[in-house]
Amino acid sequence: MLASIPYRTFPVLHLGPIPIRVFGVFVAIGILVGSWVFLRFARQRGMDPEALTSLAWRVILLGIIGSRLLFVLTHLSDFTDRPLSAFALWEGGLQFSGAFLIAIIVIVWWQRSHREVNTLTLTDGIVLGLVPGLMIGRIGCYAVGEHFGNETTFFLGVKYLGGETREGPIAVGTVIHNTALYEFILLAPLAALLFWMARRNAPAGAMTATFLLWYGIQRFLTDFLRAYDERVAGLTGAQYICLGMIAAGIVLAWRVRRGAGSDADEPGASASERDHEPEPA
């Protein structure tokens, strides 16, 4: 068997007599880091930080509710014997798909009363903060033993050495796929690319399109490795959303490329002015 990564879950760490729920801590850190990156980007683009702070908290709070609700609905068998545990967010179990759908609804609703904000510049800032936030959150998933796949000889497979898990059971010594680890690794170059695009003042919407395509393809493929997610017609719920993300990313990339080409023909238009022009119909 090829080399594997030793893996023991660590859902709870103790600071003296105080138990620290690792999943909750990393989700909180991810939210704080992602929000800070988003608001910093917004200030640099001349957007109202106070209004966007209000938007960020709405997206965060409603996104957590939506992500937990979708997780519970797709893992009902885990809660039949202990229904109150559906509220135990600190144990792990948040579905990105639920948060993503709620975020779209909240942003569309918010945008109706803040038409002065360029929609694509706004979503560029959101995805710029979202990716490092997701990376940090995946450390929490890794800690509590979520998103396991089947046995593997892949060199990035993890060799389970013990500890409480949310999925399983897993026999000690078994080498399995851990898609939380894979997602963390695959999100790192995406984060670097998005930060580079932000520094280069990429056209409004380019970062959003990049995220939709990269994450949509990445998550669609890694979900095939998950062994404990429910499927409909062979695909997980997240994979169906990923198909929509990929389609939206292709359309948006085409629109951004077309818009950038049109702007290039206008010698008087600066990059900053182009970022704040109305979106093409």
N, C-alpha and C positions, 0 to 999 in steps of 0.2 A: 504494500500500500504506500502511496505517496505521502509526503510529510503533511501534517495537519496542524491546526492551531489548538492548543489546549484551552478548554473552555469550561468554566464553572460559573453558574449564575450568581448574582449578588444583588437580589432584590432589596435587601435591607442592610444598611451599614449602621454601626453604633458609634455615636459620639459620646463616649462615656456611657451613662445610663439612657441616653436619648436615642431612640431608633430613627434612622433617616431612610425614608422611602425613596430609593434611587430613581425610579421611574418619574415620580412627581417632580423631583429636584431637576432632572435633566429636561423635562418638558417645560418647567418654569424658566430655566436658563435659556432654552431655545427661544421661548417667547420673548424674553427680555432682549436677547441679542438681535433677533429678527426685527423687533420693533425699533430698536436703536438704529440699525442699518437703514431701515425704511425711512424713518423720520430724518435722518442725516441726509439721505438722498433727496428727500422732499425739500428740505431747507436749501440745499444747493441748487435746486431747480426753481426756487422762488415760490414754492407752494406754502400755504398757511399751515404752520406746524400745529396750531391749536385745533383747527378743524380736523386735521389728519390724525391727531392723537385720539380724538373722539371716534373717528372711523376705525382706527387700529384696535381700540378696546372692544368695539362692537364686533369686529371680525373675530377677535380672539375669543371672547366669551361665547358668542353664538356658534363659532367654529368648533369649540370644545364640546358644546352640547350636541351639535350635529354629528361630530366624529364619534362621540360615545354612543349616541342613539343608533347610528348605522352599525357600529360594532356589535351592540347588543342584539339588534335585529338579525344580524347575520351569524350570531353565535348563541341563539336562544337556548340550545341544549346545555350551555355552560351555566345558565342562570335559573333553570327550572327548580333546582333544589335549594337555591339561595338567592331569591329575587332581589333582596336588598343590596347584594353585591354589585348590581348594575350601576350603583352610584359610587362604587369604590374606584375612583379614577386612579388613585395612587398605586393600585395593583397592576396597572397596565391595561391596554385595550382601547386604543383610539384609532379610528379608521380615517385615513387621509382623505378618502373619497367624500365622506360626509362633510368634513371641514371645507373641502374645495367647493362643493356645491353650495353650501351656505355662504361662503365668501363671495361667490358670484352674485348671489341674490342681494346680499348686503351692499356690495359695491354698486350694483345697478340702482338700487333704491337710493343710496347716498348721492350718487352722481346726479340724480334728478334735481336735487336742490343745491348742487355745487357745479353748475355747468361751466364755471370759469376754469375749472381744472381739466387739463387735457387727459382724457381717459387712458390713453396708451402710456403717457408719461407716468401716470399714477400706477398702472399695473406693472410697469417696469420697476418702479420702486418696491412694489409689493413682492415680486418674485426675487428681487435682489436680496431682500431680507428673509424671504421664505426658505431659500435653499440652505443657508447656514443654520437657520432654526430647525429645519428638518434633520440636518446632519446631527445636531446635538440631541434632538429627540430620539434619533435611532440608537444612540448610546443607551438611553433608558430602555428601549425595546430589547436591546442586547442583554441588558442587565437582568431583566425579569424572565427571559426565556420565551420570546415570542418570534413568530414568523419563521418557524422551522420548516426545513424541507426533508426529503428522504435521505437515506444513506448515500454516501458518495466517496469517491477516491480523489476528488478535486483537491488541489493543494491548498485552496482557501477554505476547505471544509473545516468544521470545528469538531474536536474530539471531546464529547461530553464527559466531564469528570465528576458531576454531581451538582446538587443545588436544586431548589424549588423552581419549577417551570410553569408557564401558563399553558403550554402545549405539550402534548406527549401522550402516554409516557415514553421516555427515552431511556434505553438501557445504558448504564455507565460503560464507557469505552467505545460507544458508537460514534462514528464520524458522519456528520450530516451537513447539509447546506444550511446556512443561516443567512436569510435574505436581508435581515437588518444590517448585518456586516457588509453584505454586497452593496446595499443601497448607500451606506456611508461612504464606501470606497468610490462608487460611481458618481456620487453627488459632489465629491471634492473637486474634480476638474470642471464640473459645471459651475460651481461657485467661483472658481478662479476665472473662468471665461466671462461670467457675468460682471465681475468686478473690473476686469479688463475693458469690457464694452462700456461700462459706466464711465471709466476714466477717459475713454476715447470719444465720449459724447455720441454714442451710437444713435441713429435715428429713433424717434419715439416708436415703440412697439417692437423693435428688433430684439430686445432682451426678453420680452414676453413671448415672442414667437420661438426664441431659442429654448426657453424653459419648457414651453408646451411640447415641442418636438423631442427634446432630450429626455425630459422626465417621462413623457408619455411612452416613448419607445422603451426606455429603461425599465419602467415599472411593468409595462406589458410583458416584457420578456422575463423579468425576475419572478413574476407571479406564477409562472409555469412551474417554478421550483417549489412553491409553497405546498406543504402536504396537508395542512389543517384548515384551509379556507374553503368555504362552500362554493360550489360552482353551478352555473346554469349554462347548459349547452357547451360544457367544457371550459368556460371562462369564469373567472372571479368577477365580482361586481366592479372592482377597481379596474379590471382590464377593459370592461365596456366603457368606463369613463375615459380610460387612456385612449381608446379609439377615437372618442370625441375630441380629446386634447390634441391628438396627432392631426386630425382633420382641420381643427381650428388653427393649429400652428402652421400648417401648409398654407391655408388661406391668408392668414395674417402676414406670413413671410412674403407672400406674393404682393400683398398690398403695400407693405413697407418698402419692398424693392421697387415697386412701381412708383411710389411716392418719392423715394430718394432719387430715382432717375429723373422725375419731373422737376424736383428741386434743383438738381444739378444743372438743369438747363436755364435756371434763373440766377444770373450772376450776382444779383443784389441780395439774395436770401442767405442769411447766416445760419449756422447750425442751431444756434439758440432760437432764432425765429422759427425755424422749421419745426423744432420740438413743440412749439406752442401754437402752431397753426391748427385749425379745426381738422378733425379726422375726415378722410375721404368718405363720401357716401357709399 
